[in-house]
């Protein structure tokens, strides 16, 4: 997998996990404050889409993961 694919898989997983933990009807509900984490991930995705820069992708490339298109 390339770095941009890993970023999207991790972001999607974080969003789904935080929704599971933050929505009161969920069987694994913990606290509605988890929805703030969902918003944080969404803001970071928006920022990276507008600026074409993502911190996680930069870190992954330093670990030797290829970029890709």
C-alpha positions in Angstrom: 0.0 0.0 0.0 1.2 3.5 -0.7 1.2 6.3 2.0 -2.0 8.0 0.7 -3.9 4.7 0.8 -2.8 4.0 4.4 -3.8 7.5 5.4 -7.3 7.0 4.1 -7.7 3.5 5.6 -6.6 4.8 9.0 -8.8 7.9 8.8 -11.8 5.9 7.8 -11.2 3.4 10.6 -10.8 6.2 13.1 -14.1 7.8 12.0 -16.0 4.5 12.2 -14.5 3.7 15.6 -15.2 7.1 17.1 -18.8 7.0 15.8 -19.3 3.6 17.4 -18.0 4.9 20.7 -19.8 8.3 20.5 -23.3 7.5 19.3 -25.7 6.7 22.2 -27.5 4.0 20.3 -24.3 2.0 19.6 -23.8 -1.2 21.6 -20.3 0.0 22.5 -21.2 3.6 23.4 -18.8 5.2 25.8 -19.1 9.0 25.6 -20.4 11.6 23.2 -17.0 13.3 23.4 -15.8 10.7 20.9 -17.7 12.7 18.3 -15.1 15.4 18.8 -12.5 13.0 17.5 -14.6 12.3 14.5 -14.7 16.1 13.8 -10.9 16.3 14.3 -10.3 13.6 11.7 -12.7 15.3 9.3 -11.0 18.7 9.7 -7.6 17.1 9.0 -8.9 15.4 5.9 -10.4 18.7 4.7 -7.1 20.5 5.5 -5.0 18.0 3.6 -7.4 18.1 0.6 -7.1 21.9 0.4 -3.4 22.2 1.1 -2.1 18.9 -0.4 -0.1 18.3 2.8 -0.8 15.6 5.4 1.4 15.1 8.5 0.7 11.4 8.7 1.6 10.9 5.1 4.9 12.8 5.7 5.6 10.5 8.7 4.9 7.4 6.7 7.2 8.5 3.9 10.0 8.9 6.5 9.4 5.3 7.5 10.1 4.3 3.9 6.5 3.8 2.6 6.2 4.9 -1.0 4.0 7.9 -2.0 2.1 6.9 -5.1 -0.5 8.8 -7.0 
